[in-house]
């Protein structure tokens, strides 16, 4: 299982599954993370938090704890 947190900078990945419950899962879905959606990993901060991605045509910063809840393929 690989997660968005482990994705290489400059790679495009697809969302496979969202792990998490309740408000966290709903918030990730509201940000655009749905099954099959393509995500481009733009950059990662020097200490690994946050991860900057491009999803559905807009740029988004995601905390590494939240990025751990997004399985990719």
PQR file with spaces between the fields and no chain letter, atoms N, CA, C, O and H, PARSE charges and radii, in Angstrom:
ATOM       1  N    UNK     1       0.838   -1.180    0.000 -0.4000 1.5000
ATOM       2  CA   UNK     1       0.000    0.000    0.000 -0.0000 2.0000
ATOM       3  C    UNK     1       0.882    1.243    0.000  0.5500 1.7000
ATOM       4  O    UNK     1       1.686    1.430    0.913 -0.5500 1.4000
ATOM       5  N    UNK     2       0.743    2.082   -1.002 -0.4000 1.5000
ATOM       6  CA   UNK     2       1.483    3.338   -0.992 -0.0000 2.0000
ATOM       7  C    UNK     2       0.490    4.485   -0.821  0.5500 1.7000
ATOM       8  O    UNK     2      -0.665    4.404   -1.240 -0.5500 1.4000
ATOM       9  H    UNK     2       0.090    1.930   -1.744  0.4000 1.0000
ATOM      10  N    UNK     3       0.968    5.535   -0.203 -0.4000 1.5000
ATOM      11  CA   UNK     3       0.097    6.670    0.092 -0.0000 2.0000
ATOM      12  C    UNK     3       0.625    7.925   -0.604  0.5500 1.7000
ATOM      13  O    UNK     3       1.744    7.945   -1.116 -0.5500 1.4000
ATOM      14  H    UNK     3       1.906    5.601    0.137  0.4000 1.0000
ATOM      15  N    UNK     4      -0.189    8.951   -0.610 -0.4000 1.5000
ATOM      16  CA   UNK     4       0.202   10.213   -1.235 -0.0000 2.0000
ATOM      17  C    UNK     4       1.440   10.794   -0.558  0.5500 1.7000
ATOM      18  O    UNK     4       2.236   11.472   -1.207 -0.5500 1.4000
ATOM      19  H    UNK     4      -1.098    8.935   -0.194  0.4000 1.0000
ATOM      20  N    UNK     5       1.609   10.542    0.717 -0.4000 1.5000
ATOM      21  CA   UNK     5       2.782   11.038    1.452 -0.0000 2.0000
ATOM      22  C    UNK     5       4.075   10.457    0.881  0.5500 1.7000
ATOM      23  O    UNK     5       5.115   11.114    0.920 -0.5500 1.4000
ATOM      24  H    UNK     5       0.963    9.991    1.244  0.4000 1.0000
ATOM      25  N    UNK     6       4.022    9.230    0.349 -0.4000 1.5000
ATOM      26  CA   UNK     6       5.204    8.550   -0.171 -0.0000 2.0000
ATOM      27  C    UNK     6       5.451    8.818   -1.653  0.5500 1.7000
ATOM      28  O    UNK     6       6.470    8.382   -2.190 -0.5500 1.4000
ATOM      29  H    UNK     6       3.177    8.696    0.317  0.4000 1.0000
ATOM      30  N    UNK     7       4.550    9.520   -2.321 -0.4000 1.5000
ATOM      31  CA   UNK     7       4.678    9.761   -3.760 -0.0000 2.0000
ATOM      32  C    UNK     7       5.878   10.654   -4.065  0.5500 1.7000
ATOM      33  O    UNK     7       6.213   11.552   -3.293 -0.5500 1.4000
ATOM      34  H    UNK     7       3.723    9.874   -1.885  0.4000 1.0000
ATOM      35  N    UNK     8       6.513   10.395   -5.194 -0.4000 1.5000
ATOM      36  CA   UNK     8       7.675   11.168   -5.625 -0.0000 2.0000
ATOM      37  C    UNK     8       7.244   12.533   -6.164  0.5500 1.7000
ATOM      38  O    UNK     8       6.190   12.661   -6.788 -0.5500 1.4000
ATOM      39  H    UNK     8       6.241    9.665   -5.821  0.4000 1.0000
ATOM      40  N    UNK     9       8.064   13.541   -5.917 -0.4000 1.5000
ATOM      41  CA   UNK     9       7.808   14.875   -6.451 -0.0000 2.0000
ATOM      42  C    UNK     9       7.888   14.803   -7.973  0.5500 1.7000
ATOM      43  O    UNK     9       8.813   14.206   -8.525 -0.5500 1.4000
ATOM      44  H    UNK     9       8.920   13.437   -5.410  0.4000 1.0000
ATOM      45  N    UNK    10       6.918   15.411   -8.645 -0.4000 1.5000
ATOM      46  CA   UNK    10       6.888   15.415  -10.101 -0.0000 2.0000
ATOM      47  C    UNK    10       6.101   14.264  -10.695  0.5500 1.7000
ATOM      48  O    UNK    10       5.975   14.175  -11.916 -0.5500 1.4000
ATOM      49  H    UNK    10       6.167   15.896   -8.197  0.4000 1.0000
ATOM      50  N    UNK    11       5.572   13.391   -9.871 -0.4000 1.5000
ATOM      51  CA   UNK    11       4.817   12.245  -10.391 -0.0000 2.0000
ATOM      52  C    UNK    11       3.316   12.542  -10.392  0.5500 1.7000
ATOM      53  O    UNK    11       2.818   13.354   -9.612 -0.5500 1.4000
ATOM      54  H    UNK    11       5.674   13.464   -8.879  0.4000 1.0000
ATOM      55  N    UNK    12       2.624   11.861  -11.288 -0.4000 1.5000
ATOM      56  CA   UNK    12       1.164   11.922  -11.337 -0.0000 2.0000
ATOM      57  C    UNK    12       0.639   10.567  -10.903  0.5500 1.7000
ATOM      58  O    UNK    12       1.029    9.535  -11.448 -0.5500 1.4000
ATOM      59  H    UNK    12       3.028   11.202  -11.922  0.4000 1.0000
ATOM      60  N    UNK    13      -0.239   10.577   -9.927 -0.4000 1.5000
ATOM      61  CA   UNK    13      -0.773    9.337   -9.371 -0.0000 2.0000
ATOM      62  C    UNK    13      -2.296    9.390   -9.395  0.5500 1.7000
ATOM      63  O    UNK    13      -2.889   10.455   -9.564 -0.5500 1.4000
ATOM      64  H    UNK    13      -0.555   11.416   -9.484  0.4000 1.0000
ATOM      65  N    UNK    14      -2.915    8.240   -9.225 -0.4000 1.5000
ATOM      66  CA   UNK    14      -4.368    8.159   -9.167 -0.0000 2.0000
ATOM      67  C    UNK    14      -4.781    7.752   -7.757  0.5500 1.7000
ATOM      68  O    UNK    14      -4.130    6.922   -7.122 -0.5500 1.4000
ATOM      69  H    UNK    14      -2.434    7.374   -9.088  0.4000 1.0000
ATOM      70  N    UNK    15      -5.860    8.341   -7.281 -0.4000 1.5000
ATOM      71  CA   UNK    15      -6.378    7.997   -5.959 -0.0000 2.0000
ATOM      72  C    UNK    15      -7.044    6.631   -6.054  0.5500 1.7000
ATOM      73  O    UNK    15      -7.904    6.398   -6.903 -0.5500 1.4000
ATOM      74  H    UNK    15      -6.388    9.015   -7.797  0.4000 1.0000
ATOM      75  N    UNK    16      -6.633    5.744   -5.174 -0.4000 1.5000
ATOM      76  CA   UNK    16      -7.181    4.388   -5.147 -0.0000 2.0000
ATOM      77  C    UNK    16      -8.268    4.258   -4.082  0.5500 1.7000
ATOM      78  O    UNK    16      -9.319    3.663   -4.322 -0.5500 1.4000
ATOM      79  H    UNK    16      -5.934    5.934   -4.484  0.4000 1.0000
ATOM      80  N    UNK    17      -8.001    4.823   -2.897 -0.4000 1.5000
ATOM      81  CA   UNK    17      -8.925    4.666   -1.776 -0.0000 2.0000
ATOM      82  C    UNK    17      -8.624    5.722   -0.726  0.5500 1.7000
ATOM      83  O    UNK    17      -7.476    6.133   -0.562 -0.5500 1.4000
ATOM      84  H    UNK    17      -7.147    5.306   -2.702  0.4000 1.0000
ATOM      85  N    UNK    18      -9.649    6.157   -0.021 -0.4000 1.5000
ATOM      86  CA   UNK    18      -9.476    7.071    1.102 -0.0000 2.0000
ATOM      87  C    UNK    18      -9.637    6.293    2.397  0.5500 1.7000
ATOM      88  O    UNK    18     -10.671    5.665    2.628 -0.5500 1.4000
ATOM      89  H    UNK    18     -10.582    5.823   -0.154  0.4000 1.0000
ATOM      90  N    UNK    19      -8.619    6.335    3.232 -0.4000 1.5000
ATOM      91  CA   UNK    19      -8.703    5.742    4.565 -0.0000 2.0000
ATOM      92  C    UNK    19      -9.028    6.870    5.529  0.5500 1.7000
ATOM      93  O    UNK    19      -8.602    8.008    5.329 -0.5500 1.4000
ATOM      94  H    UNK    19      -7.779    6.845    3.044  0.4000 1.0000
ATOM      95  N    UNK    20      -9.747    6.570    6.524 -0.4000 1.5000
ATOM      96  CA   UNK    20     -10.152    7.603    7.469 -0.0000 2.0000
ATOM      97  C    UNK    20     -11.652    7.509    7.675  0.5500 1.7000
ATOM      98  O    UNK    20     -12.358    6.820    6.938 -0.5500 1.4000
ATOM      99  H    UNK    20     -10.093    5.646    6.687  0.4000 1.0000
ATOM     100  N    UNK    21     -12.111    8.197    8.665 -0.4000 1.5000
ATOM     101  CA   UNK    21     -13.522    8.102    9.008 -0.0000 2.0000
ATOM     102  C    UNK    21     -14.124    9.475    9.221  0.5500 1.7000
ATOM     103  O    UNK    21     -13.420   10.443    9.509 -0.5500 1.4000
ATOM     104  H    UNK    21     -11.537    8.756    9.264  0.4000 1.0000
ATOM     105  N    UNK    22     -15.419    9.543    9.077 -0.4000 1.5000
ATOM     106  CA   UNK    22     -16.196   10.719    9.424 -0.0000 2.0000
ATOM     107  C    UNK    22     -15.746   11.999    8.764  0.5500 1.7000
ATOM     108  O    UNK    22     -15.672   12.099    7.540 -0.5500 1.4000
ATOM     109  H    UNK    22     -15.991    8.757    8.843  0.4000 1.0000
ATOM     110  N    UNK    23     -15.444   12.988    9.607 -0.4000 1.5000
ATOM     111  CA   UNK    23     -15.139   14.331    9.129 -0.0000 2.0000
ATOM     112  C    UNK    23     -13.878   14.372    8.268  0.5500 1.7000
ATOM     113  O    UNK    23     -13.817   15.140    7.308 -0.5500 1.4000
ATOM     114  H    UNK    23     -15.505   12.907   10.602  0.4000 1.0000
ATOM     115  N    UNK    24     -12.879   13.566    8.593 -0.4000 1.5000
ATOM     116  CA   UNK    24     -11.646   13.560    7.805 -0.0000 2.0000
ATOM     117  C    UNK    24     -11.913   13.085    6.382  0.5500 1.7000
ATOM     118  O    UNK    24     -11.488   13.727    5.421 -0.5500 1.4000
ATOM     119  H    UNK    24     -12.929   12.943    9.374  0.4000 1.0000
ATOM     120  N    UNK    25     -12.605   11.981    6.245 -0.4000 1.5000
ATOM     121  CA   UNK    25     -12.913   11.445    4.920 -0.0000 2.0000
ATOM     122  C    UNK    25     -13.776   12.422    4.128  0.5500 1.7000
ATOM     123  O    UNK    25     -13.539   12.621    2.936 -0.5500 1.4000
ATOM     124  H    UNK    25     -12.950   11.459    7.025  0.4000 1.0000
ATOM     125  N    UNK    26     -14.756   13.026    4.757 -0.4000 1.5000
ATOM     126  CA   UNK    26     -15.641   13.986    4.094 -0.0000 2.0000
ATOM     127  C    UNK    26     -14.844   15.198    3.627  0.5500 1.7000
ATOM     128  O    UNK    26     -15.059   15.695    2.521 -0.5500 1.4000
ATOM     129  H    UNK    26     -14.947   12.864    5.725  0.4000 1.0000
ATOM     130  N    UNK    27     -13.919   15.678    4.468 -0.4000 1.5000
ATOM     131  CA   UNK    27     -13.111   16.847    4.112 -0.0000 2.0000
ATOM     132  C    UNK    27     -12.219   16.554    2.911  0.5500 1.7000
ATOM     133  O    UNK    27     -12.092   17.384    2.011 -0.5500 1.4000
ATOM     134  H    UNK    27     -13.745   15.275    5.366  0.4000 1.0000
ATOM     135  N    UNK    28     -11.592   15.355    2.897 -0.4000 1.5000
ATOM     136  CA   UNK    28     -10.752   14.981    1.758 -0.0000 2.0000
ATOM     137  C    UNK    28     -11.578   14.889    0.479  0.5500 1.7000
ATOM     138  O    UNK    28     -11.128   15.315   -0.585 -0.5500 1.4000
ATOM     139  H    UNK    28     -11.695   14.680    3.628  0.4000 1.0000
ATOM     140  N    UNK    29     -12.781   14.335    0.580 -0.4000 1.5000
ATOM     141  CA   UNK    29     -13.649   14.249   -0.593 -0.0000 2.0000
ATOM     142  C    UNK    29     -14.078   15.638   -1.061  0.5500 1.7000
ATOM     143  O    UNK    29     -14.166   15.885   -2.264 -0.5500 1.4000
ATOM     144  H    UNK    29     -13.146   13.989    1.444  0.4000 1.0000
ATOM     145  N    UNK    30     -14.342   16.535   -0.132 -0.4000 1.5000
ATOM     146  CA   UNK    30     -14.719   17.903   -0.474 -0.0000 2.0000
ATOM     147  C    UNK    30     -13.578   18.641   -1.170  0.5500 1.7000
ATOM     148  O    UNK    30     -13.819   19.529   -1.988 -0.5500 1.4000
ATOM     149  H    UNK    30     -14.271   16.334    0.845  0.4000 1.0000
ATOM     150  N    UNK    31     -12.330   18.271   -0.845 -0.4000 1.5000
ATOM     151  CA   UNK    31     -11.171   18.896   -1.496 -0.0000 2.0000
ATOM     152  C    UNK    31     -10.948   18.341   -2.897  0.5500 1.7000
ATOM     153  O    UNK    31     -10.148   18.887   -3.657 -0.5500 1.4000
ATOM     154  H    UNK    31     -12.135   17.550   -0.182  0.4000 1.0000
ATOM     155  N    UNK    32     -11.646   17.260   -3.251 -0.4000 1.5000
ATOM     156  CA   UNK    32     -11.532   16.723   -4.601 -0.0000 2.0000
ATOM     157  C    UNK    32     -10.886   15.358   -4.685  0.5500 1.7000
ATOM     158  O    UNK    32     -10.755   14.817   -5.783 -0.5500 1.4000
ATOM     159  H    UNK    32     -12.296   16.816   -2.634  0.4000 1.0000
ATOM     160  N    UNK    33     -10.482   14.785   -3.580 -0.4000 1.5000
ATOM     161  CA   UNK    33      -9.860   13.462   -3.588 -0.0000 2.0000
ATOM     162  C    UNK    33     -10.944   12.393   -3.650  0.5500 1.7000
ATOM     163  O    UNK    33     -11.533   12.028   -2.633 -0.5500 1.4000
ATOM     164  H    UNK    33     -10.588   15.225   -2.687  0.4000 1.0000
ATOM     165  N    UNK    34     -11.197   11.900   -4.854 -0.4000 1.5000
ATOM     166  CA   UNK    34     -12.165   10.824   -5.045 -0.0000 2.0000
ATOM     167  C    UNK    34     -11.488    9.702   -5.823  0.5500 1.7000
ATOM     168  O    UNK    34     -10.462    9.919   -6.468 -0.5500 1.4000
ATOM     169  H    UNK    34     -10.719   12.196   -5.680  0.4000 1.0000
ATOM     170  N    UNK    35     -12.053    8.522   -5.762 -0.4000 1.5000
ATOM     171  CA   UNK    35     -11.468    7.351   -6.412 -0.0000 2.0000
ATOM     172  C    UNK    35     -11.258    7.601   -7.903  0.5500 1.7000
ATOM     173  O    UNK    35     -12.167    8.042   -8.608 -0.5500 1.4000
ATOM     174  H    UNK    35     -12.886    8.346   -5.238  0.4000 1.0000
ATOM     175  N    UNK    36     -10.045    7.312   -8.369 -0.4000 1.5000
ATOM     176  CA   UNK    36      -9.702    7.461   -9.780 -0.0000 2.0000
ATOM     177  C    UNK    36      -9.210    8.842  -10.189  0.5500 1.7000
ATOM     178  O    UNK    36      -8.751    9.016  -11.317 -0.5500 1.4000
ATOM     179  H    UNK    36      -9.307    6.954   -7.797  0.4000 1.0000
ATOM     180  N    UNK    37      -9.293    9.812   -9.313 -0.4000 1.5000
ATOM     181  CA   UNK    37      -8.876   11.181   -9.625 -0.0000 2.0000
ATOM     182  C    UNK    37      -7.347   11.252   -9.749  0.5500 1.7000
ATOM     183  O    UNK    37      -6.628   10.650   -8.952 -0.5500 1.4000
ATOM     184  H    UNK    37      -9.666    9.670   -8.396  0.4000 1.0000
ATOM     185  N    UNK    38      -6.860   11.984  -10.744 -0.4000 1.5000
ATOM     186  CA   UNK    38      -5.421   12.145  -10.964 -0.0000 2.0000
ATOM     187  C    UNK    38      -4.892   13.285  -10.092  0.5500 1.7000
ATOM     188  O    UNK    38      -5.506   14.347   -9.985 -0.5500 1.4000
ATOM     189  H    UNK    38      -7.444   12.473  -11.392  0.4000 1.0000
ATOM     190  N    UNK    39      -3.736   13.035   -9.474 -0.4000 1.5000
ATOM     191  CA   UNK    39      -3.103   14.017   -8.586 -0.0000 2.0000
ATOM     192  C    UNK    39      -1.645   14.171   -9.013  0.5500 1.7000
ATOM     193  O    UNK    39      -0.919   13.183   -9.121 -0.5500 1.4000
ATOM     194  H    UNK    39      -3.237   12.172   -9.561  0.4000 1.0000
ATOM     195  N    UNK    40      -1.218   15.411   -9.256 -0.4000 1.5000
ATOM     196  CA   UNK    40       0.168   15.709   -9.591 -0.0000 2.0000
ATOM     197  C    UNK    40       0.857   16.245   -8.346  0.5500 1.7000
ATOM     198  O    UNK    40       0.405   17.228   -7.759 -0.5500 1.4000
ATOM     199  H    UNK    40      -1.808   16.213   -9.169  0.4000 1.0000
ATOM     200  N    UNK    41       1.951   15.602   -7.937 -0.4000 1.5000
ATOM     201  CA   UNK    41       2.693   16.024   -6.739 -0.0000 2.0000
ATOM     202  C    UNK    41       3.678   17.106   -7.159  0.5500 1.7000
ATOM     203  O    UNK    41       4.674   16.820   -7.823 -0.5500 1.4000
ATOM     204  H    UNK    41       2.317   14.803   -8.413  0.4000 1.0000
ATOM     205  N    UNK    42       3.399   18.356   -6.770 -0.4000 1.5000
ATOM     206  CA   UNK    42       4.224   19.496   -7.177 -0.0000 2.0000
ATOM     207  C    UNK    42       5.500   19.606   -6.353  0.5500 1.7000
ATOM     208  O    UNK    42       6.595   19.672   -6.912 -0.5500 1.4000
ATOM     209  H    UNK    42       2.590   18.589   -6.231  0.4000 1.0000
ATOM     210  N    UNK    43       5.369   19.627   -5.038 -0.4000 1.5000
ATOM     211  CA   UNK    43       6.550   19.736   -4.184 -0.0000 2.0000
ATOM     212  C    UNK    43       6.207   19.329   -2.759  0.5500 1.7000
ATOM     213  O    UNK    43       5.042   19.232   -2.372 -0.5500 1.4000
ATOM     214  H    UNK    43       4.479   19.573   -4.584  0.4000 1.0000
ATOM     215  N    UNK    44       7.261   19.095   -2.000 -0.4000 1.5000
ATOM     216  CA   UNK    44       7.125   18.727   -0.596 -0.0000 2.0000
ATOM     217  C    UNK    44       8.000   19.691    0.197  0.5500 1.7000
ATOM     218  O    UNK    44       9.134   19.970   -0.190 -0.5500 1.4000
ATOM     219  H    UNK    44       8.207   19.173   -2.315  0.4000 1.0000
ATOM     220  N    UNK    45       7.477   20.192    1.291 -0.4000 1.5000
ATOM     221  CA   UNK    45       8.231   21.115    2.137 -0.0000 2.0000
ATOM     222  C    UNK    45       9.474   20.413    2.689  0.5500 1.7000
ATOM     223  O    UNK    45       9.497   19.185    2.779 -0.5500 1.4000
ATOM     224  H    UNK    45       6.555   19.965    1.605  0.4000 1.0000
ATOM     225  N    UNK    46      10.499   21.170    3.055 -0.4000 1.5000
ATOM     226  CA   UNK    46      11.756   20.570    3.518 -0.0000 2.0000
ATOM     227  C    UNK    46      11.607   19.555    4.648  0.5500 1.7000
ATOM     228  O    UNK    46      12.345   18.571    4.683 -0.5500 1.4000
ATOM     229  H    UNK    46      10.480   22.167    2.981  0.4000 1.0000
ATOM     230  N    UNK    47      10.689   19.766    5.555 -0.4000 1.5000
ATOM     231  CA   UNK    47      10.495   18.819    6.645 -0.0000 2.0000
ATOM     232  C    UNK    47       9.385   17.813    6.336  0.5500 1.7000
ATOM     233  O    UNK    47       8.998   17.029    7.203 -0.5500 1.4000
ATOM     234  H    UNK    47      10.089   20.565    5.527  0.4000 1.0000
ATOM     235  N    UNK    48       8.876   17.834    5.109 -0.4000 1.5000
ATOM     236  CA   UNK    48       7.878   16.865    4.690 -0.0000 2.0000
ATOM     237  C    UNK    48       6.440   17.272    4.941  0.5500 1.7000
ATOM     238  O    UNK    48       5.526   16.515    4.613 -0.5500 1.4000
ATOM     239  H    UNK    48       9.190   18.471    4.405  0.4000 1.0000
ATOM     240  N    UNK    49       6.214   18.426    5.503 -0.4000 1.5000
ATOM     241  CA   UNK    49       4.855   18.857    5.805 -0.0000 2.0000
ATOM     242  C    UNK    49       4.695   20.322    5.451  0.5500 1.7000
ATOM     243  O    UNK    49       5.407   21.132    6.044 -0.5500 1.4000
ATOM     244  H    UNK    49       6.956   19.041    5.770  0.4000 1.0000
ATOM     245  N    UNK    50       3.852   20.727    4.565 -0.4000 1.5000
ATOM     246  CA   UNK    50       2.843   19.956    3.833 -0.0000 2.0000
ATOM     247  C    UNK    50       3.339   19.467    2.476  0.5500 1.7000
ATOM     248  O    UNK    50       4.462   19.749    2.056 -0.5500 1.4000
ATOM     249  H    UNK    50       3.273   20.068    4.083  0.4000 1.0000
ATOM     250  N    UNK    51       2.460   18.724    1.807 -0.4000 1.5000
ATOM     251  CA   UNK    51       2.692   18.240    0.443 -0.0000 2.0000
ATOM     252  C    UNK    51       1.828   19.099   -0.472  0.5500 1.7000
ATOM     253  O    UNK    51       0.621   19.210   -0.256 -0.5500 1.4000
ATOM     254  H    UNK    51       1.548   18.495    2.148  0.4000 1.0000
ATOM     255  N    UNK    52       2.429   19.704   -1.486 -0.4000 1.5000
ATOM     256  CA   UNK    52       1.660   20.533   -2.416 -0.0000 2.0000
ATOM     257  C    UNK    52       1.327   19.720   -3.661  0.5500 1.7000
ATOM     258  O    UNK    52       2.214   19.148   -4.295 -0.5500 1.4000
ATOM     259  H    UNK    52       3.410   19.613   -1.662  0.4000 1.0000
ATOM     260  N    UNK    53       0.040   19.673   -4.005 -0.4000 1.5000
ATOM     261  CA   UNK    53      -0.423   18.891   -5.143 -0.0000 2.0000
ATOM     262  C    UNK    53      -1.294   19.741   -6.048  0.5500 1.7000
ATOM     263  O    UNK    53      -1.803   20.786   -5.645 -0.5500 1.4000
ATOM     264  H    UNK    53      -0.680   20.138   -3.489  0.4000 1.0000
ATOM     265  N    UNK    54      -1.457   19.272   -7.286 -0.4000 1.5000
ATOM     266  CA   UNK    54      -2.425   19.857   -8.208 -0.0000 2.0000
ATOM     267  C    UNK    54      -3.478   18.803   -8.456  0.5500 1.7000
ATOM     268  O    UNK    54      -3.167   17.691   -8.884 -0.5500 1.4000
ATOM     269  H    UNK    54      -1.043   18.423   -7.614  0.4000 1.0000
ATOM     270  N    UNK    55      -4.728   19.152   -8.189 -0.4000 1.5000
ATOM     271  CA   UNK    55      -5.836   18.221   -8.340 -0.0000 2.0000
ATOM     272  C    UNK    55      -7.028   18.970   -8.928  0.5500 1.7000
ATOM     273  O    UNK    55      -7.413   20.031   -8.436 -0.5500 1.4000
ATOM     274  H    UNK    55      -4.981   20.055   -7.842  0.4000 1.0000
ATOM     275  N    UNK    56      -7.604   18.408   -9.982 -0.4000 1.5000
ATOM     276  CA   UNK    56      -8.780   18.987  -10.638 -0.0000 2.0000
ATOM     277  C    UNK    56      -8.556   20.443  -11.055  0.5500 1.7000
ATOM     278  O    UNK    56      -9.485   21.250  -11.027 -0.5500 1.4000
ATOM     279  H    UNK    56      -7.291   17.547  -10.382  0.4000 1.0000
ATOM     280  N    UNK    57      -7.317   20.773  -11.443 -0.4000 1.5000
ATOM     281  CA   UNK    57      -7.026   22.103  -11.962 -0.0000 2.0000
ATOM     282  C    UNK    57      -6.690   23.158  -10.927  0.5500 1.7000
ATOM     283  O    UNK    57      -6.518   24.324  -11.282 -0.5500 1.4000
ATOM     284  H    UNK    57      -6.563   20.117  -11.465  0.4000 1.0000
ATOM     285  N    UNK    58      -6.592   22.792   -9.673 -0.4000 1.5000
ATOM     286  CA   UNK    58      -6.185   23.793   -8.675 -0.0000 2.0000
ATOM     287  C    UNK    58      -5.103   23.232   -7.772  0.5500 1.7000
ATOM     288  O    UNK    58      -4.946   22.018   -7.646 -0.5500 1.4000
ATOM     289  H    UNK    58      -6.732   21.845   -9.384  0.4000 1.0000
ATOM     290  N    UNK    59      -4.354   24.141   -7.141 -0.4000 1.5000
ATOM     291  CA   UNK    59      -3.246   23.757   -6.270 -0.0000 2.0000
ATOM     292  C    UNK    59      -3.740   23.669   -4.840  0.5500 1.7000
ATOM     293  O    UNK    59      -4.552   24.476   -4.387 -0.5500 1.4000
ATOM     294  H    UNK    59      -4.482   25.127   -7.244  0.4000 1.0000
ATOM     295  N    UNK    60      -3.231   22.675   -4.146 -0.4000 1.5000
ATOM     296  CA   UNK    60      -3.704   22.392   -2.803 -0.0000 2.0000
ATOM     297  C    UNK    60      -2.537   21.915   -1.949  0.5500 1.7000
ATOM     298  O    UNK    60      -1.695   21.151   -2.422 -0.5500 1.4000
ATOM     299  H    UNK    60      -2.572   22.019   -4.514  0.4000 1.0000
ATOM     300  N    UNK    61      -2.479   22.352   -0.712 -0.4000 1.5000
ATOM     301  CA   UNK    61      -1.483   21.857    0.238 -0.0000 2.0000
ATOM     302  C    UNK    61      -2.186   20.937    1.225  0.5500 1.7000
ATOM     303  O    UNK    61      -3.225   21.280    1.789 -0.5500 1.4000
ATOM     304  H    UNK    61      -3.163   22.973   -0.328  0.4000 1.0000
ATOM     305  N    UNK    62      -1.599   19.761    1.421 -0.4000 1.5000
ATOM     306  CA   UNK    62      -2.197   18.745    2.282 -0.0000 2.0000
ATOM     307  C    UNK    62      -1.202   18.389    3.382  0.5500 1.7000
ATOM     308  O    UNK    62      -0.021   18.172    3.110 -0.5500 1.4000
ATOM     309  H    UNK    62      -0.756   19.482    0.962  0.4000 1.0000
ATOM     310  N    UNK    63      -1.676   18.328    4.613 -0.4000 1.5000
ATOM     311  CA   UNK    63      -0.812   17.918    5.714 -0.0000 2.0000
ATOM     312  C    UNK    63      -0.372   16.473    5.516  0.5500 1.7000
ATOM     313  O    UNK    63      -1.094   15.677    4.917 -0.5500 1.4000
ATOM     314  H    UNK    63      -2.636   18.504    4.833  0.4000 1.0000
ATOM     315  N    UNK    64       0.815   16.136    6.022 -0.4000 1.5000
ATOM     316  CA   UNK    64       1.321   14.776    5.812 -0.0000 2.0000
ATOM     317  C    UNK    64       0.461   13.733    6.511  0.5500 1.7000
ATOM     318  O    UNK    64       0.363   12.606    6.027 -0.5500 1.4000
ATOM     319  H    UNK    64       1.402   16.783    6.509  0.4000 1.0000
ATOM     320  N    UNK    65      -0.155   14.067    7.614 -0.4000 1.5000
ATOM     321  CA   UNK    65      -1.065   13.122    8.278 -0.0000 2.0000
ATOM     322  C    UNK    65      -2.286   12.826    7.412  0.5500 1.7000
ATOM     323  O    UNK    65      -2.762   11.692    7.354 -0.5500 1.4000
ATOM     324  H    UNK    65      -0.076   14.983    8.007  0.4000 1.0000
ATOM     325  N    UNK    66      -2.784   13.862    6.740 -0.4000 1.5000
ATOM     326  CA   UNK    66      -3.910   13.663    5.825 -0.0000 2.0000
ATOM     327  C    UNK    66      -3.472   12.922    4.568  0.5500 1.7000
ATOM     328  O    UNK    66      -4.217   12.095    4.041 -0.5500 1.4000
ATOM     329  H    UNK    66      -2.398   14.784    6.786  0.4000 1.0000
ATOM     330  N    UNK    67      -2.265   13.215    4.085 -0.4000 1.5000
ATOM     331  CA   UNK    67      -1.747   12.534    2.892 -0.0000 2.0000
ATOM     332  C    UNK    67      -1.547   11.044    3.151  0.5500 1.7000
ATOM     333  O    UNK    67      -1.607   10.240    2.221 -0.5500 1.4000
ATOM     334  H    UNK    67      -1.660   13.887    4.513  0.4000 1.0000
ATOM     335  N    UNK    68      -1.313   10.673    4.402 -0.4000 1.5000
ATOM     336  CA   UNK    68      -1.195    9.261    4.768 -0.0000 2.0000
ATOM     337  C    UNK    68      -2.510    8.512    4.622  0.5500 1.7000
ATOM     338  O    UNK    68      -2.515    7.286    4.512 -0.5500 1.4000
ATOM     339  H    UNK    68      -1.264   11.326    5.157  0.4000 1.0000
ATOM     340  N    UNK    69      -3.610    9.223    4.620 -0.4000 1.5000
ATOM     341  CA   UNK    69      -4.947    8.596    4.521 -0.0000 2.0000
ATOM     342  C    UNK    69      -5.375    8.390    3.071  0.5500 1.7000
ATOM     343  O    UNK    69      -6.447    7.839    2.822 -0.5500 1.4000
ATOM     344  H    UNK    69      -3.606   10.219    4.709  0.4000 1.0000
ATOM     345  N    UNK    70      -4.556    8.824    2.110 -0.4000 1.5000
ATOM     346  CA   UNK    70      -4.922    8.706    0.703 -0.0000 2.0000
ATOM     347  C    UNK    70      -4.064    7.655    0.035  0.5500 1.7000
ATOM     348  O    UNK    70      -2.873    7.869   -0.192 -0.5500 1.4000
ATOM     349  H    UNK    70      -3.685    9.272    2.312  0.4000 1.0000
ATOM     350  N    UNK    71      -4.666    6.515   -0.280 -0.4000 1.5000
ATOM     351  CA   UNK    71      -3.952    5.437   -0.985 -0.0000 2.0000
ATOM     352  C    UNK    71      -3.907    5.788   -2.462  0.5500 1.7000
ATOM     353  O    UNK    71      -4.877    6.295   -3.026 -0.5500 1.4000
ATOM     354  H    UNK    71      -5.634    6.341   -0.096  0.4000 1.0000
ATOM     355  N    UNK    72      -2.749    5.508   -3.089 -0.4000 1.5000
ATOM     356  CA   UNK    72      -2.561    5.824   -4.507 -0.0000 2.0000
ATOM     357  C    UNK    72      -2.118    4.590   -5.267  0.5500 1.7000
ATOM     358  O    UNK    72      -1.707    3.591   -4.678 -0.5500 1.4000
ATOM     359  H    UNK    72      -1.961    5.096   -2.632  0.4000 1.0000
ATOM     360  N    UNK    73      -2.208    4.677   -6.602 -0.4000 1.5000
ATOM     361  CA   UNK    73      -1.683    3.625   -7.464 -0.0000 2.0000
ATOM     362  C    UNK    73      -0.954    4.234   -8.629  0.5500 1.7000
ATOM     363  O    UNK    73      -0.433    3.510   -9.478 -0.5500 1.4000
ATOM     364  H    UNK    73      -2.541    5.489   -7.081  0.4000 1.0000
